Amino acid sequence: MTSNQNSPVIKPGSAKSPLFFGWYVVAAVTFIAFVNTGSRSSFGIFVIPMSEEFGWNRLTISAVAALGAIVGGAAQPFLGYAFDRVGARKVILTSLVVVGLATAALGLTFNFIFLLLVFGFVTSISNSGAALARGALLARWFIDKRATVVSVAAVGTSAGSLLLVPFAMFLLQATGGNWRITWAALGLIILVLAVPLGFLFIRDDPSKVGLKPYGEHVPSKDGAGDRSLHRRGPLEADVWSESFRSLPIWQMNGAFFVCGFTTLIMSVHFVPYAIGIGVSPSIAAMIFGVMMGLNVLGGLGSGILADRFGRKNLLAAAYFIRGCGYIALLLAPSTLGLWLFAGFAGFSWIATVSLTNTLTADVYGLRALGTISGITFLCHQIGGLCGVLLGGFFYDLTGTYTLAFAIVGALLFPAALSAFTINERKYSTRYRVPSVTVADSGN
């Protein structure tokens, strides 16, 4: 009899096995998300100083962020296709190098066209390439605890905003408002810290290091393997176009459109809004950072709960809670309202991303996940484009953000309903009974 110990596959969770390499991948992906999203989320603190230096109105600079949202989203399906064909490692590392160089180059901005090209196109496309790691890559490494690890990586985005946005504001103020030095510093953080870590630990899939995904165990001698070896969902897609013939992808993408609508507007306009109602810049940045920090609890909590109780109900709850945050902000346009919004939105901001990613993997499988996830992210960014432009337009028109926030906040409640009505038990592999072969049944 051949012992399983002679197999190149190490069963994760074994007391005698070393730490599963996938956890190193999770750590690398989380840190990449930290610096990647943190640097991009800092755009809001540059809105006022760059506008004042170049004489731009709020809609003009909002157009740059909006263009970046849609360009990054439009690039995602193509980057996802490259992810499925040439592998995660090449796409992610190349994207990290480019986004680091481009972010540093923003310190050289001398006119609107330069900012439009560098932030709107170069950093947006490369940021999207690096962001692919948060869903599709980790879904390849983990079957068990899939929602948890994707949530851990998503928490990296929150931690990046929690720490890098206040850090960027501190650096901006410490240098006397020198936004050029601040952009350069953010770019160097990506190049010096994230790129080497990605080079050391990012691998396309477990087979590259002689492993199976976490949760896909070595078959026993009688041929009865782990459930994950035999499950195939009724909607599992071999090519991306197959997914769009079924209802769940439209339900998820419709809700994710609203997710982008209601988060990117705040990434750009939250700090300017807070300053406009009399809050100091440092306090505004701190509240935004705390809001992102609360995502650590919301993101991790939603992932752990989703692995135990399912995805779609938690996804619906996240949209509903964020809608309550907008109501609080509109009813109390003050520091108190900002803190209330930070609480509601903080617990739900990243939760929708990780839950959507894992539910997509559960329903449509891994074969075309990179491309499908890219299209899903495109829907998110189209929503973001609409939200950012809406905020800038209504601010220039009325002098306030009230109408824009009312519109985007109202959309969260139908988004919650869309997520709630997904038939997860029918389509997710988590609820599929494994196929039974003749050998397995003993006949």
N, C-alpha and C positions, 0 to 999 in steps of 0.2 A: 504494500500500500504506500502511495506517495503522500508525504505529509504536506499540508498547506504551507508549512514554514519554508519549503523549498521554492514556493512560487514567488515570482518577482513582485507580485501584488501584495501589499501590506494592508491588512484589514484595519481600517481606522477604528480607534477606540480600544484596540487591544492593549492590555496592560504592558505587554512586552515590546510593543512596536514603538519606534520613535514618533515624535510629533508629526502628524500628517502634514505633508508639504503644502497642502491647500491652505493651511492657516497662515503660512508665510505669504502666500498669494493674497489672502484677505488683508493682511497687515500692509502690504505694499499698495494694494488698491485703495485702501482707506486713506493712506497718507497722500497718494496721488490726488484723490478726491479733495482732501484737505487743502492742498496748495492750489489746485486747479480752480476749484469753486471759490475758495476764499479770495483769490486775486481778482476773479471776475466779479464777485459780489461787491468788491470795493469800488466799482464804477460810480456808485451813487455819491461817494464823498468827493468825486472829482467834478460833479455836475456844476456846482456853484463856482469854484475857482477857475475852471476852464471857461465857463460861460462868461465870467467877468473879464477875463484876460482877452478873449477873442470877440466879445460882444455878441454872443449867441443868445437867442431866446430859448425858453425851456423846451418848446417843441422841436427846435433844431437839434439840440443835443440828444433829446429823446429819440429822434429818428436814427441816430447812430446805434443806440442800444437795441432799438426795434429791428433795424437791419441785421444786426448781429444775431438776434434771436432767430430770425427767419432763415438767414444764411446757414447758421449752425444746424438748424433743423433740416433744411433742404439737403445738407451734406450727409446727414446721418444714414439715410438708406444706402448711399454709395459706400460710405465708410463701413456700414454693417455688412454690405456685400463683400468688401475687401476682407473684413473680419472673418466671414464664413469661408473665404477662399484662400487667403494667404496667412491667416492667423492673427491672433490678438497681439502677440509680442511686437511684430513689426509695425502694426498700426499704432499701438499705444506709445511706443518709444519714439517713433518719428513725430507723432503729434505733440508729445511733451517737449521735445527739443524746439519745435517750431513755436509753440505757444509761449515758452520761456523767452525766446529771442524777441518775439513780437511784442510781448508785454513790456519788456525792457525798452523796446524801441518806441513805445508810446510816450516815453519821456522826451522824445525828439519832435513831438507834434508841433507843427508850425502853421497849419491851416486846417479847415474843415475836411477837405478832400483826403488829407493824410490820415486824419482820425477815422474817417469813413472807411478807407481801404484797410488800414491796419487792424482796427478794432472790429469793424463791421464785417470784414472778410477773413483776414489771416488768422487772428486769434479765435474767431468764432468757429471756423472750420477745424482748426487744430484742437480747440477745446472739446469739440464734439468727438473727435477721434479718441482723445484720452478718456472721455466719459463713458465710452463703450464698456470699459472694464467693470463698471458698477453693476451691470445686470447680466449681460450675455456671458462674460468670462466666468463669473462665479457660479452661474447656473451649470456650466460644464464641470466644475470641480465638486459641486455639492448636490446630492439628491436629498439626503437627510439634512435638516437644519437649513434648507435653502433660503427660506424667508429671513431667518436670523442673520445669516452671513451677508446677504444683500443689504439688510438693514444696517448692519455694522459698517459696511462700506458707505452707505448713504449718510450715516452719522458723520463720516469724515467731511462731507460737504457742509454739514451744520457746524462742526468744530472749526472748519476753515473760516466760515463767516463769523463765528463767535470770536475768534482770536485775530484773524487777519484784517477784518474791517476796522476794529478799534485800533489795531497796530498801525494800519495805514493812516487813520485819522491822527493818531499820536505823532507819527512821523511827519505828516503834513503840517501839523501845528508846530512841531519842534524845529522844523526847517523854515519857519516863517511863511508857510503857505506854498512851499516849493513843490508843486505837484509833479514836476519832472523827476526829481530824486525819488519820490515815492513810487512812481511807476517803475523806474529802473530797479528799485529794491525788490519789488514784487516779482519781477522777471528773474532776478538772480536767485531768489528763493527756489523757484521752480527748477532752474538749471543746476543749481548746486546740490539740492537735496532730493528732489523727486526723480530726476533722470537716473542717477546712479542706483537708487533703490529699485526702480522699475527694471533696470538692466539685470540686477542680481536675482530678482524673484518672480518676474512675470513670465509665465509659461502658457502656451496655447491651451493645453489640456493635460489631464493627469497622465496620459499615455507617454508624454514627453519625458517623464521621470519614472516610468515603469509602475504607475499606480492606476487604480480604478477610482472613479468618483467616490467621494465620501457617502457611504450608504449603499453602494453597490458592492456587495461582499463576494468573496470567493465562493463559487458553487461547491456544495458538499459532494461526497463521492457518489451518492445515489442520483445525482443530477438535479436535485431540487435546489434551485438557487434562491437568491433574495428576490423578494417581490419586484424590486425595481428592474430586474433583468427581463421581466415578462410583460410589464405594463406598457400599453400603447393607447393613448387617448383617442376617442372617436374623431377629434379634430386635428390630430397631430399632422403637421404640414411638412412635406418634403421640399417644397418650394414656397417662397413667401406668398405668392399670389393665391394659394389655396386658402390661406387664413381669411381672406376678405370675402369668401363665399359664405361665411357664418356670422351669426349675430354677435357673439361675445367680443370680437375684435372691434366692432363698431361701438358697442357699449363702453368698452374700456377707452377707446380713442376719443370718443365724444367727451367723456368725463376728464380725460387727460388734457384735452384742449382747454377746458375750463381751469384745470390745474395751472397750466402755463399762463392763462389770462390773469389769474389771481395772485400769482407769485412774482412774475417778472415785473409787473407794475410796481410792486413794493420794493423789489431789488433796486430799481432806479429812483422811485419817487418817495420812498419812506422817509429818508433823511431830509430831503428838501421840504417835504410836508411838515415834518416835526419842527424844523427850523422856522417855517412859515407861521406856525401857531405859537411861536415864542420860546421853544425849547432850545437850549444851547447846543451847538454842534457836537460837543463831546458827549452830552447826555443822549442826544439822538442816536449817535453811533453806538453808545453803550446799550440802549434799549434794543436796537437792531441786533447787536451781538448776542444779547441775552435771548432774544427770540430764536436766533439760530442755535444757541446753546441748548434751549429746551428741546430742540429736535433730537438731542442725544437720548433723552428719555422717551420721547414720542417715537423716534425711529426704532430704537432697540425694543421698546415695549411692544410695538406693533408687530415686529418680526417674530418675537418669541410667542406672542399670542396667536399669530397667523399660523405658525407651525403646529399649534395645538388645536386651534378651532376653525381654521379656514381663512381665506383672504377677503372675499368680497364684502362681507358684513363690516369688517374693520375698515375697508376702503370707503364704503359709504359713510361710515361714522366720521372718518377723517374729513371728508368734504363738508359734512354737516357742521362739524365743530368749527372749521375755518369760516363757514358762513356766519356763525354766531360771533366770531371775532370781528368781522366787518360790521355787523350790527352794533357791537359795542363801540367801535371806533366812530361810527356815524352819530351815535347817540351822545357820546362824550368826546368832542373834539378838543382834547386836552392831554396833559401828561398822563392822567389816569386812563384815558381812552387808549393811549399808546401802549401802556403797560397791559391793559386788558387784551388788546389785540395781540400783543406779543405772547401772552399766555395761551390764548386760543389757537393762534396760527402756529406758534412754536411747536405745539404737540402734534400738529397735523401737516406741517409743511413738507417734510421729507417722507413721512409715512406713506403718502400717496404714490411716491416714486417707487419705493421698494416693493410695495404691495402690487402695483401694476406690473412691475418687472417679473416678479415671481409668479403671479397669476398667468401672465402671458406664457412663461416657460412651462407651467403646469398644463395649460390647455393646448398649446401649439407645438410643444417639444423643442428640441435643441438643433435640429438639422438646419433650419433657416432662421434661427432665433436672432442672429445678428442683424439681418435685413429687416425682419419684422419689428424688432425693437427700435431700429433706426426710423422706420416709418411712424411708429408710435411716438417717438421723440419729436419727429417733425410736426405732428399734430399739436404736441405740447408747445413747440416754439411758434407755431402759427398763432396759437392763443396768446403767447407772450408778446408777439408783434402787435396784436390788436390791443392788448392791455397797456403796453408802454406808450403807444401812440395815442390811445384814448386819454391816458393820464396827462400827457403833454398838451394835447389839443384842448381839453376842457380847462386846464389850468390857464392857458393863454387866453381862452375865451371868457372865463368867468373869474379868474383870479383865485380859484380854490380847486381842491381835488374832490369836493363832496359828491358831485354828480358822477364822476368817473368811478369812485369807490362804491357808490350805490349800485351802479350797473354791474360791475364785476362781482360784487358780493352776492347779488341776487342770483347769479348764474350757478352758484355753488349748490343750491338746493335741488335743482333738476339734475345736476351732476351726481349728487348723492343718490337720487332715485335710480339713475342709470346704472350705477355700480351695484346697488342693492338688488336689482332685478336680473343680474347675471346668474345663469343656472350653473353654479360652480360644481355642484354634486354630480351633475350629468356629464360635464365635459372635462373636468380636471382629472389627471392621472392619479392624484392623491386618493381618489375615491373609486378607482377602478379595481375590480377583482382580477388578480393575475390569471392569465390563461394556464390551463392545466394540461400537460401532455400525458400521453398514455403511460410513459415511464413513471411520471410523477404520481399517477393515480394507482399504480401497482397492478394494472390490468394487462 
